[in-house]
Amino acid sequence: MNNVIWTKVKFCRNLKNTWFTNRITKQQQKDVLQICLNACNECGMKGEELSKLSEDVINNLIDANKLEEDFIKNISFKGYASNDNANVQINGDNHIEIISIDENLSNSYSNAKKIDKALCNKLTFAYSDKYGFLTPNIKNIGSGMEISVLVLLPALSKINAVKSLPKYMDKLRFDIKFVNDGVYLISTGANLGYSEKQICDLTKMYIDKIIQCEIDACKNMAQDVDAVADLNLRAQAIINNAIKLTPYELSDLIGNILIAINSGIEKNITENQIKNLFNYIKIKDEKILAKSIKNILNNEK
């Protein structure tokens, strides 16, 4: 059973001979915005100025993980471009941020890399033969690549063991951030000296190690079979009878079911059902109707 909700690959790029966005003038921001939008359009993406999008459209893009929340704190001189597999933020912390999200790390990397290669052919980015791609954030210098993984770790969370998880794979550091009940965001730290392939390989190895720790914790909890079975049955009962659920409630309930699955107590719920339930964790509307959620559990049995 895979506990990964999604993986995100982001490439941070900055134009050569142009101040980074933390030092840039308004006129330079306008110039960067136009240059980058034109390049995105030439690469087959649809680019738009963020200020021309309605608030509802922007919120929908955030809910769909197509824009980052920090990016829209100020929408002046900012742009957004997308295709079916990747998105580009313009004039955020970097001149260009290429983002792709998928359940599978290889797919996320491949989709983001296609856009990165296309834009590298259109634009000249700040690059050092010694250090690699240059960015205002020292942790992105080198490959300019960040990887983030949203993962459900309910058993480790319940026994308060997340803080004790290892922080390194080889010498590559990972940061673990609490999101809500049992849900954590694991991100790469500074990766200077590592190639893109090495970062992807080490991230996969690290996530596999963390999930194995989660499965071991599930099995340890399952020594009290009745307790785990009770959590599982209560979670299913609430999902099947609730009128509405918040994302926070839902992540806790899914976590209880997942503990039972990973420990071998629950064998009737499929990985596909859990994956479909994962999608609801990302929704922020607290008026979620439980009907659509219970249908996932009931219709696939």
C-alpha positions in Angstrom: 0.0 0.0 0.0 1.4 3.4 -1.0 0.9 6.2 1.4 2.0 8.9 -1.0 -0.8 11.4 -1.9 1.3 13.3 -4.5 4.8 14.3 -5.5 5.8 17.7 -6.8 8.9 18.6 -8.8 9.8 22.2 -9.2 12.6 23.8 -11.3 13.7 27.3 -10.2 15.2 29.4 -13.0 16.3 33.0 -13.3 17.1 35.1 -16.3 20.8 35.9 -17.0 21.9 39.5 -16.4 18.7 40.4 -14.5 18.3 41.1 -10.8 16.6 38.3 -8.8 13.0 39.1 -7.9 13.9 40.2 -4.4 16.0 43.1 -5.9 14.1 43.7 -9.1 12.5 47.1 -10.1 8.9 47.3 -11.3 10.0 48.0 -14.9 12.2 44.9 -14.8 9.3 42.9 -13.4 7.2 44.0 -16.3 10.0 43.1 -18.7 10.6 39.7 -17.1 6.8 38.9 -17.1 6.5 39.7 -20.8 9.6 37.8 -21.8 8.7 34.7 -19.9 5.0 34.7 -21.0 6.1 35.0 -24.6 8.6 32.1 -24.1 5.9 29.9 -22.5 3.4 30.6 -25.3 6.1 29.7 -27.9 6.6 26.4 -26.0 2.9 25.5 -26.5 1.7 26.6 -23.0 -1.1 29.1 -22.4 0.3 32.1 -20.5 -1.6 34.8 -18.7 -1.0 37.7 -16.3 -2.2 36.8 -12.9 -3.8 40.2 -12.4 -6.2 39.4 -15.3 -7.6 36.3 -13.6 -10.5 36.4 -11.3 -10.2 35.6 -7.6 -12.3 32.4 -8.1 -10.1 31.2 -10.9 -7.0 31.8 -8.8 -8.5 30.0 -5.8 -9.4 27.0 -8.1 -5.9 26.9 -9.4 -4.6 26.8 -5.8 -7.1 24.0 -4.8 -6.0 22.0 -7.9 -2.3 22.4 -6.8 -1.6 24.4 -10.0 -0.4 27.5 -8.1 1.3 27.8 -4.7 -0.3 29.8 -2.0 2.7 31.9 -1.3 2.9 32.9 -4.9 -0.4 34.8 -4.9 0.2 36.9 -1.8 1.0 39.7 -4.2 -0.2 39.2 -7.8 1.3 42.4 -9.3 3.6 41.7 -12.4 3.1 38.0 -11.9 2.2 35.4 -14.6 1.0 31.9 -14.9 1.3 29.4 -17.8 0.2 25.8 -18.1 -0.3 22.7 -20.3 -1.9 19.4 -19.4 1.1 18.2 -17.4 2.9 21.2 -15.9 2.5 24.7 -14.7 4.8 27.8 -14.7 4.8 30.6 -12.1 6.5 33.8 -13.3 8.0 36.5 -11.0 7.6 34.5 -7.8 10.6 33.8 -5.6 12.4 33.1 -8.9 11.8 34.6 -12.4 10.4 31.2 -13.5 9.2 28.2 -11.4 8.2 25.1 -13.4 6.0 22.8 -11.4 4.6 19.3 -12.1 2.5 17.2 -9.6 1.7 13.5 -10.0 1.3 10.5 -7.7 4.5 9.1 -9.3 7.9 10.9 -8.9 9.1 9.8 -12.3 6.1 11.3 -14.0 6.4 14.6 -12.0 10.1 14.9 -13.0 9.5 13.9 -16.6 6.7 16.4 -17.1 8.6 19.3 -15.5 11.8 18.5 -17.3 10.1 18.7 -20.7 9.1 22.3 -20.0 12.5 23.1 -18.5 14.3 21.9 -21.6 11.9 23.8 -23.9 12.3 27.0 -21.9 16.1 26.6 -21.8 16.0 26.7 -25.6 14.1 29.9 -25.6 15.7 31.8 -22.7 19.2 32.3 -21.2 19.2 31.5 -17.5 21.7 32.5 -14.8 24.2 29.7 -14.7 27.7 29.1 -13.2 30.0 26.4 -14.6 31.2 25.9 -11.1 27.9 25.9 -9.1 25.1 25.3 -11.6 21.9 27.3 -11.8 21.9 30.4 -9.7 18.9 31.4 -7.5 18.3 33.8 -4.6 17.7 30.9 -2.3 21.0 29.1 -1.5 19.2 25.7 -1.2 18.2 25.8 -4.9 21.7 26.6 -6.3 23.0 23.8 -8.4 20.3 21.7 -10.1 17.7 24.4 -9.2 15.3 21.5 -8.5 13.1 20.9 -5.5 11.1 17.8 -4.7 8.2 17.7 -2.3 6.1 14.7 -1.3 2.8 14.8 0.5 2.5 11.6 2.4 0.1 10.1 5.0 1.9 8.7 8.1 -1.0 8.1 10.6 0.7 5.4 12.7 4.0 7.3 13.1 1.9 10.4 14.0 -0.2 8.6 16.6 2.9 7.2 18.4 4.6 10.7 18.1 7.6 9.2 16.2 7.7 11.5 13.2 10.2 13.8 15.0 12.5 10.8 15.4 12.6 10.0 11.7 16.0 10.3 9.9 16.6 13.6 8.1 19.3 12.5 5.6 19.7 10.0 2.7 23.4 9.9 1.8 24.2 13.6 2.6 21.0 15.0 1.1 18.8 16.6 3.7 15.0 16.3 3.9 12.6 18.6 5.8 9.4 17.1 7.3 6.5 19.6 7.8 3.2 18.8 9.6 0.2 19.6 7.4 -2.7 18.1 9.3 -3.7 14.9 11.1 -1.2 12.3 9.9 -0.4 14.2 6.7 3.2 15.5 6.2 5.1 17.3 3.5 8.6 16.0 3.0 10.9 18.2 0.9 14.5 18.2 -0.3 16.8 20.7 1.3 20.0 22.2 -0.2 21.2 19.9 -3.0 24.4 21.5 -4.4 26.7 18.8 -5.7 23.9 16.4 -6.7 22.6 15.8 -10.2 18.9 15.8 -11.0 19.0 11.9 -11.3 20.7 11.6 -7.9 18.2 13.8 -6.2 15.3 11.8 -7.7 16.9 8.5 -6.8 17.8 9.6 -3.2 14.3 11.1 -2.7 12.7 7.8 -3.8 14.9 5.8 -1.5 14.2 8.2 1.4 10.4 8.1 0.9 10.5 4.3 0.6 12.4 4.2 3.9 9.9 6.5 5.6 6.9 4.4 4.4 8.6 1.2 5.6 8.9 2.9 9.0 5.2 3.7 8.8 4.3 0.1 7.9 6.4 -1.2 10.8 4.6 1.1 13.1 1.2 -0.1 11.8 2.3 -3.7 12.5 3.4 -2.8 16.0 0.0 -1.1 16.6 -1.8 -4.2 15.3 -0.5 -6.2 18.2 -3.6 -4.8 19.8 -5.8 -6.2 17.1 -9.1 -5.1 18.6 -7.9 -1.5 19.0 -6.9 -1.2 15.3 -9.9 -3.0 14.1 -12.1 -0.7 16.1 -10.5 2.4 14.7 -10.9 1.0 11.2 -14.6 0.1 11.6 -15.4 3.4 13.3 -13.7 5.3 10.5 -15.7 3.5 7.8 -18.9 3.9 9.7 -18.4 7.7 10.1 -17.6 8.1 6.4 -20.6 6.0 5.4 -23.1 7.9 7.6 -21.8 11.5 7.9 -23.5 14.4 6.1 -20.3 16.4 5.7 -16.7 16.0 6.7 -13.8 18.5 6.9 -10.5 17.6 5.2 -8.9 17.4 8.7 -11.5 14.8 9.8 -11.1 12.9 6.6 -7.3 12.7 6.8 -7.7 11.2 10.3 -10.4 8.7 9.2 -8.4 7.6 6.1 -5.3 7.3 8.3 -7.2 4.8 10.6 -8.3 2.8 7.6 -4.8 2.8 6.2 -3.3 1.6 9.5 -5.6 -1.4 9.3 -4.6 -2.1 5.7 -0.9 -1.8 6.2 -1.1 -4.0 9.3 -3.0 -6.7 7.4 -6.2 -6.3 9.4 -8.3 -4.7 6.7 -8.2 -6.5 3.3 -11.4 -5.5 1.6 -10.5 -1.9 0.7 -8.3 -1.5 -2.4 -5.4 0.8 -2.9 -7.4 2.5 -5.7 -10.1 3.4 -3.1 -7.6 4.9 -0.8 -6.0 6.8 -3.6 -9.4 8.3 -4.6 -10.0 9.2 -1.0 -6.6 11.0 -0.9 -8.0 13.5 -3.5 -10.4 14.8 -0.9 -7.7 15.6 1.6 -6.5 18.4 -0.6 -10.0 20.1 -0.8 -10.3 23.1 1.6 -14.0 23.6 1.5 -15.3 22.5 4.9 -18.8 21.8 3.5 -17.6 18.6 1.7 -20.6 16.3 1.3 -19.7 12.9 2.6 -22.0 11.3 0.0 -19.3 11.4 -2.7 -16.8 10.0 -0.3 -18.9 7.1 0.9 -19.7 6.2 -2.7 -15.9 5.6 -3.3 -15.9 3.0 -0.5 -19.2 1.4 -1.3 -19.2 1.3 -5.1 -15.8 -0.3 -5.4 -16.4 -3.1 -3.0 
